[in-house]
Structure formats: C-alpha cells, structure tokens
Amino acid sequence: MVETGDEGRPQRRLAVWGREIPFRNRHFTGREEELAELHRRLTEDSTVLLDQPPLPIHGMGGVGKTEIAAEYAHRHRDQYDLIWWVRAEQDETIINSLIALGRKMRLPHFRTDDRDTGTEIVLEALVNQDPYERWLLIFDDAQSATVVSKYIPEGGHVILTSRDQHWRRALRVEGIEIGEFKPEETTVFLRKRVPVLAEVAMDDRPDAARENERRDAAAAELAAELGHLPLAAEHAAAYLVETGTSVEEYVRLFRRNAHELFASEVNINYPQTVTTTWSVSLARISREADALFKLLAFLSAEPISEHLLVQPTATANLPVPLNRVLAGRTEFRRAARELGRFSLLKVSGTRNVVQLHRVVRAVTKDRLAREDPDAAERFRDAAHLLLAASDPGTPHRDDSEPIYQLSLQHIVPSDAHNSANPPVRRLIINQVERLYVHGGTKESLGFGEPILRHWRNRFGADDKQTLALAVQIGAAMRTGGQWEEAWKLHSDTLARLKGTVAEIDPVYLTCARVYGIDLRLLGRYGDALENDLALLPVYEREFGLDHPDTLRVRNNIGVSLRCLGRFDDALRYDEETLAERLRTLAPNEHGTLSSMFGKSRDLRGLGHYEESLDLIREINETLESKGGPWHLFRLLVVIDFSVALRYAGYYNEAFTQGAANLERHRSILGPDHRQTLQAATNLINDHRVNEDLTGAHRLGEQTLAAWEKIAGPDHPNTLSTCSNLATALRMRGNPKRARELNERALTGFCELFGDEHPSTLVTMHNLASDLAMLGEVKLARQMGERALEISRSYRRPQHPSTLATMANLALDRRADGDVEGADLLREEALAGYRASELPDHPHARLAQNQGRLNLNLEPMHD
C-alpha cells in the first residue's frame, strides 16, 4: 500500500499493526550492531523484502530479545503492510495471537469459533500474501521449536525470540545470539533512565564536569554489579527512581542480598544480580502485594484475568494474607498497583488483566522454592485452587467457552497437571473436552495427550480420573480422524474401568457410549447397536429419559439402525429423540439439528427423497443463519444436502454443492480424514450423473485407494466406493473391471450384512448391468431377478430403488427372449414412477425411454 509524501516520494502506509507490539521504548539504548545484523539477515539476497527464512534471536532471559524485536518493528514499519506480534510460549498463546490477526485481516470465511480452522486460514492468507503482500511476524518467547514451527508461514519475514539456542536443527537457519549489554551501553542506559545519574549541563553548575565524572563512575559501578543484564538494569533503575534510594545504598543492599539467578523452564541461567534487585524491591512493598506477587509466579507469564484471581467464594481456603488480597476487587487492585510502581507487574485497566514478566516470574518462583519450600507449596496450591474454582463444569456449553479460556494457559505453567486434587484434575479433563467440542481438536490433543502420559506414570493407568481423561482424549482422536487410535484407547479404558468401577459409574457409562461410536467406525454396526441397546435402559434409569446423555444414546441407536439398513426402526428412534429434544432444547441447537439430520437420512433410505431434501435444506439454512464455524457437523450437513439434491434429481446443483464441500473438507480436515473421503465418495456419483466420466473415474480411483489405506479393504465405505467406481468404469467402456469391483463389493456386503441390506441390493443391481454389457445375458437376468425378489420383500413396493431394479430387469428379460415378462415388468415400473413422489425424476424419464438405470451408494456416516 503506497502513498505519496510531501516531496513526491512514495511512502508505504502500514495497514495492520498489532496492538500487542510493545510501545517504542524511549529509553532504548545501544544494540545497533544486533539491529543491523537482524535487518541484513532478513533482507539478504532479496530485492523485494519477501519470503526469507525465519530468523531466531536467542539468548538467556533478560538480555532484551523482546526489546530488540520491538525496536526493529518500529524502525522498519514503513517496509511492511502488516506487522503482528505472536506470544509463542505454547500452542494456546500462538493460536490466540493468530486468531486475533485473522479478525484484524477480515479474511473471508474466517471464524473465531473454530480455532483449528481459523489458524489455518490465517496462515494460508500469509503464505499467499493476500491481502497483505509484505508482512512481518514476531514470535516472542518461543519455548519449543517443535511447537512453533507448525505455525511459521512462508512468504514474508518472521523473527523469533527465544531462550532456546537449538533452532538451527528445527529451522535449518543460523540465529543471532544476543548477549548482555556492552558495559558502555549499560552505563548510558542508566544515565538516561535515572535522574540522579543523568548528565549535568555545563552551564547549570560550576562543578558540572566533576559531577558528571562522579555520576558516570557511579553508573559504571552499578552497571558492573548488575552484570550488564538489561532487565536487571531496568528494574534497578525503576527502584532507584521510585524510592529515591541512593546508588551507594542500593549497591550495599545489593551486595548484602545477592542470590543466584535461577533458570527459567528451559534451564537457562541468569546473572546473579537480577534476583537481588527483585529482593530489594520486595522489601519495600506490603505483605498483601508480596503475597500476590508470589501467587502470580505460580501462574503463567501470560496476562492473567482479574476474573480468574478475584473469586471471593474460593478465598476461605487461601493462606493469609492472600485471602484478603483476593476477597474483592478493591484489595486486589491496590496490591496490583503497588507492584506496578516497582515495574514488577504490568497492569492493564483496558483489558482488566495483570502480567508478571516471564523472567521475573521464573526467578521468583525458583527462589521461593529454594528458600522456603513450604511457602512455595502453599502458593502453588493456591494457584491450583483458583484454577479449579473457575471451572463452570459445563464443557459442552457455548457460554462457558470464555471462562475456560481464562484458565487453560495457566494449567501447565502452574504445575496443575501434577496436582492430585480431584477438582483440579476435573478442570483438566473438562478443558480437553471443551477444546475438541468447540473445534480445537489439535489443541485438545496437544494439551491433553502429554498430561495423560504423565497421569499414568504419577497416578497409575487404572486411576479413575486418568481413565476419565483417556475417554476424552479418545473422543478428540476420533474427531480428528484418528479413529483406530481412538478405538484402541477406548477399548483399553473400558476394560480397565470394568475392573475398577461399577458399571453404573458415570465415567464407565460415558466410555461405553463413545465405544459404541468406535465400533461403528470399524464397520461393526451390529456390535454397536447391541452395545447401545444394552446401555439405554441403564442411562434411562441412572440419568432420566430426557438427560442429554440418554438422548445421545438414543441418537446413536438410530445411527446404527440406519447403517444396518433398518430405516423404519431408525426413523422411529430418531423421531422420538427429536420430539424429546424439541421439548428441552431450542430448534436451532446442535442436539435438535442432529436428530433432524438423522430423520432426513432415514427418510432418504425409505425412498422419500423430496421430504428428505426439505428437511436437510432446513438444517443447512439454520446453520448458515447461525453463522457457526465449519465444524464436523456443519460440514457433514452440506455433504448430505448435496446427496439429497442428487437423489431428488437436481444433478447440477448437487455437483456444485458437493465439489465445493469436498474442497472445504480437504482444506479444513485434510485429504485423508474419513469425512473428507465420505464427501469424495459421494462426489464420484455427482461427476457421473453430470456426464463427467473422466472426473468420476479419477476421483474414484483416488478415493478407493485412500479408503483401503485408512479403513481397510473390507470396510463398508471401501466397498461402497468400489461400487460407485465400478459404475463409472462401465459407462466409460470397461465393464470387465467394473464387474470385478462389483463382485468384490457384493461378496463383502453379503459377508457383513447378508442379502437384504440396501448396499447389497444396490451392488447386485449394478452388477447385473455389468454382466449385461459383457453379453452375459442370463447371468444378468438371474442377478436382477434375485435383487428384485429381495427388494420387494424388504422395501416398500414403490421404493425408487425397487422401481429401478424393475426397469433394468425388464431390459434383461427382453434380451433373454422373455418379451412378455419384460413388457409386464416395464409397465409395472412405469406405473410405479407415475404414482411416485417424483414422477418426472430423471430415472422415470430414462425408464420411459428404455435406458439402463444406475444406482449409487453413499458411505455410512458414522
């Protein structure tokens, strides 16, 4: 973005400037060599300032890495369209920063509700340099190369600040190591910052030269005592200015109270003097401020909400005087302002948060643990108590999401994952659940899996809360497409629960319920149905008929019945569940829409194509009006909407919806996610009915290979893809391979479900067409006769698939010389179409013209 300056020279106008970027430090001193090297490395061999490797600047805590990065941003802001600051301590803070950037960029299709998707959209926009061509991201305090490297885009400039020196291995680039101030830089900084050390103008006093020499010597002595560590110099300067203490007295106090500076979480040691500087400052503050300071040291270095800290109902069990500080806002804010006076705490009235500098936090926490382990344990327990007290206990509710966000980033830094306190552990379990429920599947697993491993070691693999966490980790795995891992985890967890708790225990029942979903993912629909039918009376007795979990079990029974082709039974369950949910939930809530979705699929299975389309259209419109994120359910609804359009005969619209949704699935879930493959399997048929046989063939081969790899060669969805691909191949003139695929599918379906299942009947129908094209007329007729007999017995007489089988069999009877039988059957089929819900359906017209009808299979939605 370019504007013209006063002299006609082009000047860049920065479009996006992150609010987290620190204000320019008017006391910034020195670092000219580091800044010049930073600029040279970022622009090396580049004439357009674009697409350089990320550049880490590393060194021990307190050397001023953040200040250097901020100064670089301010100095070179005219070279960029976008500059954004990313807090990079952990996944949560990185994602928070990128989500905030997405809001600022106003990207199309961007939603803050779905964090995984939102992050991917932002990174893709940066890679594409759209809408901002020249950009700079600053990842501040990057703790882990493995974590941060996932979020580093190409296409612009990236600076990382970190205490870790091992970035070369992760990023294949040499960083810039930042050391302490040069001695003269520390002296200059102190003289600029502290009035009693400032240079005296020669005209102000006759001994100005001598006084300047004295002040310079005092600043140099203090700088040496501080070890030239910028953060130590900043705190010393703040203390001197605030208290009016002389430099000589400060040095005396400093030498008397010297402590070793402990390392941060990554074990990087700091100069001795910084700890002493904070000890001196704390000697001048109240007991209440001191208690608050120590408490904050056991939380994250990220901004801490006042709402998390001030919880009057939780203060009774807090140690004195901390219970007084957190009893109300007035007491808390007084202590916070007192800490802010000495630069020990940042207080933001705008955001209603406080923040302890990460180095101050680490050193204070380690010093307290060394000097007073009992006190450290009390403050750690207090932090855990506040975190647990903040848990609303409702991870599924949308209105609980902001509350959970307040505590998540503090759990690991506070060592809460090591706590044996049941409410603290329950908070962690709920955090894992709410993350994947609200679209943060990767975040849920990244947070929860290491804790699960830790709990197994600390509390044992059979500990009840460890098992409860395993249930939620498994559910997150399944949501993220790791269905086999989820099944293995839930199987192990269920076996352990059976040995440790009663079978009416809520954790056991939850695990048994989600285990039924795992069984369906394996294609074991009968086992899943048996599992859920056994659970339903227990849920009804223990929780009640209208409890959300009871209704989830009923919903799952409907899904299993539908997968087994028992659409009448599924419809009965789904309609009863829908009625109950409408009684307790709003029409647009997820549970209600889920039951409507099941009913729509039941109706389609029963051949009521128009009614099914009306219902799925209503669901889709509701989700669009809510403007929700593209989570799994919303994506699934669009799959079904396109399928319903095709079944109802709207082929062009079905293809448009299906193609767009497949790309959306690939972008959001990835190309190998099961639901992505479901979308692809359906789109094979959309290509075919729109006469794009090449596209149908290509997509079919790709999708079949993917299903075989992910679900195995005998999974029902793999077999469905075989059948759909076979039809495309036959229509392209390759009936031999089509027959091979359909015979494979038919054998598989018969072994899984028997002859009566809809998938078996569709495959028989299509195989008869393969045989007819190969000239094997009698075999084709025999297959058609068998399919029609079974279809008439297990479907209603006017079911569209039964009519299609009649129409094709009429052709095969005629080819086999049975003209009379062919005419009778054709007339019956045409009469059925005339009396059907869709008399002008493309199948009806094709049957009238004596064309051959193809049926398709949609994959099971588990």
N, C-alpha and C positions, 0 to 999 in steps of 0.2 A: 504494500500500500504506500503510495508516494504522494507527497505534497510539494509545492514549490515554495522555497524560502524567500526572504526579502530581496536577495540578490539574484534570484532566478535559479539558484542551485536546487536540485531535487533533495528533499529531506524525507526520510522514512517516518511514518507515523505508526507507533506501536498500537496494535489492535487489542491485544489481550495481555494484561499484566496481572499476575497472580497476587491476590491480596495477602498470601502467606509469605511473600518475599519480604524479608526484613527491611525496615526503613533504612535509608542510607545513613551510615554511621558517621556523624560529623567529626568523630574522634579517630576515624580510621587512619592508621599510621603504617608507613612502610609497605612492604610486600610488593614492591614494584617489579622485582625480578620474577616472583611467582606469577603475578598477573600477566606479565609479558609472555612468560612461557606458556601459560594457560591459553592466551589468545593465539600464540603461534601454533600450538599443537592442534587447536580446534580448526584453524583455517589453513593448515599445512596442505600444500598442493591442491588447494581448492580456490577457484576463481569466483565461486558463487556462494561461498559460505554454507554449503549444504552437504548433508549425508556424510559426516565424519564419524569415525568410531567413537563410542562413549569414552569419556576421559575421567578416570578416577583421580581425585586428590585425596591423599591419605596421610595419616599421621596420628599420633596419640591424642586423646581427648584434651581439649583445652588449648590447642595450638592455633585455633582461629580458622579452621577449614570452612566453616559456615560463613564467617565474615568475608573471607576471600571470595567465595562463590557469590555472595550477595553483592559485593563491590563490583565484581565482573559484570553481573547483570545490569547494574546501574550504569556502568561506564559504556557498555556496548548495546544499550537498549535500542539505539537508532538503527541497528543492523538486523533487527528481528521484527516479525509481525506478531509473535507470541512468545512470551516468557512465562514459565509456570514452575512453581516450587512444589516438590513432592516430598512429603515426610516419609522416609523409606525404612523405618525401623522394622516393620513387619508387613505382612500381606494386608492387614486391615487398614493401616495408615496409608499404604500406597494406593489401595483401591479407593479409599475416601478421597484422596487428592485427585485421582483420575476421574472419579465421578463428578467432583466439583468442576474440573476442567471441562467435562462434557457439557455440564449445564451452561458454562460460560461460552462454549463454542456454538451452542444451539444447533447441534447436529440433527439431521433428520433421523427419525425412528429411535432417538436416544431416550431412554427411560431410566430414572434413578431407582426404580423399584427392583429391577433385575440387575444386580451388581455385576455378575459374571458377564452378562451380555453388554451392559453399559461400558465396562472396561474395554472389552474387545472392540467396540465401535469407536471409542476414543483413539485407541492405538492404531486402528486401521486408518482413521482420518489423518493422523500424523504421518503415517507411512506414505499415504497418497498425497500428502501436502495439500489437503483440501479440507477446509477453505484457506488454510494459512500455509504459505509456501516456506517461509523462513521462521524456524522456531527453535527455542532453547528450553530444555527441561533440566531442572536441577534436582537430583535425588539426594536429599540431605540425610546424613547419618545412616547410610546403608549398612546394615548389620551382616547380611548374608548375600554372597554373590549368587547363590542358587535361587534365592527368593527374588532378588531384584532383577536378575537377568530376564525373567519371564515378562517383565513389563517395560523393557527398553526397546523403543521403536527405532527403525531406521528412517532416514530421510531428513534428518536435521542434526542439531547439536545436543549432546547430553553430557552433563557434568555430574559426577557422583562424589559426595563427601563421605568418607568412611574412616574408621579406625583400623579396618582390616587392610593388610598390605598384600593380600593374596588375590588381587583382582586380575593379575596377568593370566593366571590359569583359566579363569572363568571367561574373560572377555578378550583374551589374546591381544592385549594392549598394555603398554607400559604407562603407569600412572605418574603423577607428580607427588613426590613426598614433601610434606610440609613439616618443617621443624619449628623450634621456638623462635621468638623474635631475635634478631641480631641485638647485641647489647645497646647500640645507639638507638634502635627502634623502640625498645622498652623505655629508655630514658625520655625520648621525645614524646612518647605516648603519655607517660606520667606527668610530664611538664605541661602538656596540653590539657590534661584532664583534671589536675589537682591545682586549685588556685594558689596554695602556699608554695607550690613548686614552679609556678608559671614564671616566664621570663619578665623581668622588670625593665621597662623602657628607660633608656639612658637619661632622659630628661626628668624622670619622676623623682629621683633621689640621687644625692651626690655619690653614694657608695653603690650605685647600681651595678657596676662591673663586678665588684667584690661579692655583692649579694647574689648575682646570677651564677657566679662560680660556686658559691655555697649551695645554692639550690640545685645546681647541676650535679654537684658531688652527692647531695642527699638523694636525688632521684637515681643516680647511678648506684648508690649503695642499696637502696630499696629494690631496684631492678635486679641486682645480683642476688639479693635474698629471695626474691620471687622466682628465681630460676628462669627469668625471661619468658615465662609462660603467659600468653596473652590473657587467658581467662583469670589467672591469679592476679595479674596486673589490674584488670578491670574491677575485680572485687576489692582489692586493696584500695584502689582509687575511690570507689564508692564509699567504703568505710571511712576513709580519711575525710572526704567531703561532708558526709552525713554527721559524723561525731565530732569533728574538729580536733581529733587526736593529732598530736604532732608526729612527724615521721620518726623521730627518735623513739618516742614511746611505742609507736606501732612496731618498730623493729625489735624493741625489748620484749613486747608481748609475743611477737612472732617467734623469737628465739626460745622463749620460755615454754611455748606451747606447740613446738614443732611436732608434726606427725608424718608418718609415711602416707603418701597418697595412694589409695588403693586403686586397683584396676576396675574398669567397667566390666560389663557382662562378657566381653571378648578378651578379658585379661590383659589389657594394655595398661601399663603403669604410668602414673603421672608424677611430676616432680613433687617433692616433699612439701613444698611450701603452700600449696593450694589448700590442703586440709586445714592448715593452721590459720590461714586467712578466714575461713568459714568459722573456725572455732572462736576466733576473736570476735567476729560479728555476732555470733550466737550468745556470747557473754553479755551483750548489751540489750537483748530482747526479753520479753516476758516469758513466763513458763507456758502460757497458752500458745503464744506464737512458736515457741520451741517445740511444743508437742505437735502442733500442726505441721511444722517443717519436717519432723521425723516421720510422721504418718505419711506425708506425701512422698517421702523417699522410698516407701514400700509400695507405691503405685507406679504407673507408667510415667515416663517423661513427657508423654503427650498431654495436651490440655485436658484438665480434669473438671468436669461439670460440677457446679455448686450443688446441683440436684443429687448427685451421687454422694457427696460428702455430708451435706446437711440433711440428716434423717433423724429427727427427734425421737422417733419410736425405737430406734436402734441404739440410742446413746446409753441406755441403762447399763449395758454390759461393757462399755468402753472404760479404759483406765482414766483416772484423774491426772491432769486437768483436761484431757481430750474430750471427755464427755461434756464439759462446759463449752468448749470451742464449737462443737458440732450440734449443740442443743438448739441453736437458732441462727438465722442469717446475720443478725447484728454482731454476735460474738465471733462468728466465723469471719466476717468481713473485716472486723477490727484487727484480728490476728493476721489476716492475709495482707492488709495494708502495711502492717508493721514489718512483715517480711519483705514486702516490696520496697520499703525505704532503703534497705541494705542490698538491693539487687539480688536477693536470694530467691525471689519469686516474681513471676510475671502475672499481673492481674489484669484481666480484660473485662471491663464493665460491659462492653458491647456484646460479647459472646457469653458472658457470665461463667467464665472459666478461669482457673488458675493453672500455672505451669511452672514446674521446677526444672531448671536447666538439667539436661541429662547428665552432665559431668558432676554437677553439684549433687544430684540425686544419687549417682553411683557411689561417690566418695562418702557421702553422709551415711548411706545405708551400710557400706562396708565398715566404716569407722565405728558405727554404733554396734554392729555385730561383734567387732573385736573388743571394744571397750566395755560393753555392757550387754552380753548375750541375752540375759533375761529381759531387758527392756526392748531389745530388738525383736524378740519373740512376741512380746505384748503388742508392739506396733504392727507387726506382720499380721497377727491375729485380728487386730482392729481393722486393718485394711480388708481382710477376708470377710469379716462380719458385715462391713458396709457393702461390699460387693454382693454378698448373699441376700442382704436385706433389700437390695434394689430389684431383685428378681420378681416380676409380676406373676410368674408361674403359668403364663399363657403363651407359649412359643408360637402357636398357630395363628394368633390374632394379629391383624394388621396394625391395630392401635398400640400393640406392645413393642413394635419394632424400634421406635426411637428410644425407648427405655433400655432395651437390650444393647443398643449401640453405645450407650454410655459406659457400660462395664466391660465389653468384650476386650478392648485393647489393654485393659489392666490386669487380665487374669494371669497371663504367663509372667509378665514382669513382677507381679506381686507374689509370685510363687504359689498362687491359689491352686494350681493344678497339683500341688504336692500336699494340699490340706486333706486331713481325714474328716473334716467337719461335713456331715451329710448335707446341710443346706448349701454349702459352697460347691460341693460336688454336683448337687442337683442343678445349680446355676449353669455349670459347665455342660451338663447333659442337655439342658434347655437351649443353650447357645448353639450347640451343634445342630439341634433340631430346627431352630428358627432360621438358621442360615440357609439350609437346603430348602426349607419350605418356602422361603421368600426369594428363591432364585440364586442363592450363593452357594451352589454345590461345591465348587472347587475350594472356596473359602472354608466351607464346613469341614471338608476332609483335611485341608491343610492345617486347620486348627485342631480338629478332633483326633486324627489318627496318632500323632505323637503322644497325646495325652492318654489314649487307650493303651498304647505300649507301656507308658510309664505306670499307669494304674495296675496293669497286670503284674509288673515287677514289684510294685510297692504294696498293693493290697491283695494280690492274688487273682488268678484268672477266674475263680469262682465267686469272687466278691460281688454282691448283688448290684451295687451301683456301677461297678466295672461292666457287668453284663448289660445293665440298662444303657450305658454309653455305647456298647457294642451294637445294640439294637438300632440306635440312631445312626451310627457310622454305617451300618449295613444299608439302611434306608437311603442315606446320602450316596453311597456307592451305586445303588440301583438307579437312583435319579440321574446320576452322572454317566450311566451307561455301563458301569462295571457290574453287570448282572450276575456273572458267575461268582465273582468275589463276594458279592452280597449274599448269595445263596450259601456259600461255604461258611461265611461268618455267622449268618443266622442259624444254620444247622448246628454249628458248634455251640452257639449261645443257647439255643433251645435245649440241647442235650444237657448242658451244664445247669440250666435253670431247673430242669426236671429233677436233678439230683439235689437241689439246694432249697427250692421254694415250693409252696403249694401251687397246684395248677389253677387256682383262682387268684393267684397273686397278679397285680396289675402289670408288672414287668413281664411275667410269663405270658399273660394274655396278649400283650402288645407284640411280643416276639412271635407268638403263634400266629397272630393275624398277619404280620408282614411276611412270615414264612410262606403263607398261602400265596402271596403275590409272587414270591420267588419261584414257587412250583409252577405257576402259570408261565413265567418267563422261560422255564425249561421245556414248556410244551406239555407239562403233566397236568392237564386240565381236570381230569377225573380226580387225581390226588388232591388238587387244590380245592375242588368242590367238596370232597369228603372232609378235608381239614376245616373248611369254613362252616359247613353244616354242623359239625361237632362243636364248634366254638359258639355258634349263635345262641343256643339256649343258655350257655354259661354267661355270655355278655348280657343277655336279657335279664337273667336273674341277679347278676352282680351289679350291673350299672343301670338297668332300666331299658324299656323299649325305645325311648326317644333319646338316649345318650348318643352323642356324636360317634363314639367308637362302635356302638352297637349298629348304628346306621352304616358305618363303614364296612362292617362285616356283611351286612345285607347287600350292600352295593357290590362287594367282592363276589358274593354268591351269584349275583346277576351276571357279572363278567364271565365267571367260569361256565355258567349255563350257556351263555352266548357262544363262548369258544367251542363248546361241545355241540353246537347246533340246535340246542333246545330253546328256540326263540320264544315259544309260548310261555314256558316256565320263567325264562329270564324277564319277559315283559311283566309278568305278574309281580315278581320281586321288585323290579325297578319302579313300577307304578306305586306299589305300597311304600317303598322308600321315599319316592318323590313326594307323595302326599304327606308323609311324616315330616320331611324336611321343609315343605312349604308351610307347615303348621308352626315350626320353630325357627325357621330362617327366612331371610328376605329372598325375594325371587331372583335377585342378581348375585347372591352369594355362591361361593365355589361349590358347596355341597349340593345346593339346589341345581345348579347348572350341570354338575356331574351326573345327577340322576336323570336329568333331561337328556343328556348325551347318551346314556345307556338306553333310554327308551327309544331314542331316534335310531340307534343301531339295531335294536330289536325289531322295530317296525320295518327297517330295510330288509332284515333277514327274513321277515314274513312276507316280503314282496310288496309292502305298502310304500312304494317309492316316493310318491308325492307327499304323503303325510310325513315321512321321514325327512324329506328335504325341507318342509316347512319348519319342522322343529329344530333341525341343526342350523338353519338360517337364523332363527330367532336367537339361538345361543350365540352364534357368531356376532350378530348385531349387538347383543347385550355386552359381550366382551369388548367390542370396538367402542361402544359408548362409554364403558368404564375407563378405557384408555390404559388398561393394565399392561404389565410387561409381557414380553414374549416368552413366558414360561412354558413348561411341557404341556400343560393342559390347553393353553390357548393355541399352541402350535398343532396339537392333536385335533382340536376342533376344526381348524382350517383344512387339515387332511380330510376329515370326514365330510366337510362341506363340499370339497371338490369331488369326492367319491359319490356323494348323494346327487350332485349335479349330473354326473355321468350316468348313474343308474336311471335317473329321470329323463335322460335323453338330451341333456344340454351339453353336448360334447365340446364345443369351442370354449364355453365358459369353464367347464371342468378342467380343460387343459391349462387355461390361463391361470386359474387358481392353483392347480397342482404344481405347475412349473415354478411359479413364484415361491410357493411354500417349500418346495424342495431346496431351492437356493437359500431360503431363510433358515431351514434346518441345518444345512451344511455350514452356514456361517455361524450359527449360534451353538449348535450341539456338536458339530464336527461331522465329517463324511461317514464315519463308522458307527455312529450312535444308532441303536436299534430303531429309534423312532425316525431317524433320517432314512433308514433303509425301508421302513414302512411307507414313508412318503414316496420313495423311489419305486417300490414295488407297484404302488397304485398308478404312478405316472407312466409305467410301461403300457398300461391299458389305454391311458389318455393319448399317448403317441399313436397307438394302433388304431383306435376308433377315429382319429383325425387323419388317418392315412399316412402317417409318418412312420412307415415300417422300418426304415433305417434307424431312426431315433429309438424306436421300441426295441429293436434288436440290440443296439449298442448299450442302451441303459439296462436291458435285461441281462446281458452277459456280465456287466459290471456288478449289478446288484446281486445276482446269483452267487458270484464268487465271494462277495462280501458276506452274504448270509452264511455260506458254507464255512467261512473262516470264523465268524463270530458266534453263530448258533449251532453249527454242525450240519452235516448233510441230511439228517433225518428230521430236523426241526420243522414243525408245520409251516412256518413262514418261509423256510427254504424251499419246501415242496410247493407252496403257493407261487413262488417266483418261478420255479421250473415250469409250472403250468402256463403262467402268463407269457413267459418267453417262448414256450412251445407254439402258442397260437401265432405270435409274431413271425416265427420261423416258417410255419406252414404257409402263412399268407405271403411270405417272401419266396415261396417255391422250394422249401426244404422240409417236406413232410416226413422224411426219414428221421432227421434229428428231432423233429417235433414229437414223433411217436416215441422215441427213446426217452425224452424228457417226461412226457405224459405217463408213460408206463412206469417210470421211476416214481413219479408223484403218486400215481394210483396205488402202487404197492405200498408206499409209505403211509398214505392216508388210510388204507384198509387195515394195516397193522396197528395204527394209532387209534382209529375211531370206528372201524367197521364200514359196511357198505352204506349205511343210512345217513352218514354225516354229509352236510351240504358240500363240503370240499371234495369228498369222494365222488359225489354225483356230478359236480361241475367237471371234474377231471375225466370221468367216464364220457360225459357229453362231448368234450373237446377231443378225446382220444378217438372217438367214433369218426370225427371229421378227418383226423389224420389218416385213419385206415381207409376212409372213402377216397381221399386224394391219392393214396397209394394204389388204388384199384382193388383193395381187399374188401369187396362189397359185402360179402356175407358176414365177415367179422365186424364190419362197421354196423351192419344191421343188428347183429347179436348184442353188441355193446349198447346200442341205442335202445333196444327192447328192454334190456336189463335196467338201464338207467331210468327209463320211463316207468316201469313197473314199481321200482323203489320210490321214485319221486311222487307218484300218485298216492302211495301208501303213507309217506311221511311228510308230505307237504299238502297244503290245500289244493284242490283241483285247478284253481285259476292262478296259481303261483306263476309269475313270469318265467321262472326257470323251467317249470314243467311245460309251459306252452312252447318255449324254445326247443326243448327236447322233442316234443311232438312234431314241430315243424321240420327239424332236421331228420327225424326218423322217417317222416313221410318221404323225404328225398331218397333215403337209403332203401326203403321198401320199393319205391318205384324202380330204382337202379337194380334191385334184386328181382325184378319181374312181378312184384305184387302191386299191380296198378290199383286194384280195388281197395286194398288195405291202405295204400298210400293216399288215395283220394279221401277216404273216410277220415283218416287221421289229420290230413291237412285241413279239412273243413272244420273238424273239432278244434284245431289250433286257432284257425282264423276266427271262429265264433268266440273262442275264449278271449282273444285280443279285442274283439269288438265290445265285449262285455266288461273289459278290464277298466282299471282306473286311468290308464293311459292308452286309449285306442289308437292314437296317432304316433306312438313311440316308434323310433327307428326300427326296432325289432319287428313291430307289427307290419310296417311297410315292407321290410325285407322279406318277411314270411309271405306276404301277399304276392311278392314278385318271385317267389320260389328261390330266394337266396339262402345261403347257409349262415346260420346264426352262431356266433361265438359267445361263450360265457367267460367271465373273468373271476378271479379270486382276489379278495382283499386280505392282507395279512391280519392276523389276530392282534388286536390292541390289548396288550397285557395289563 
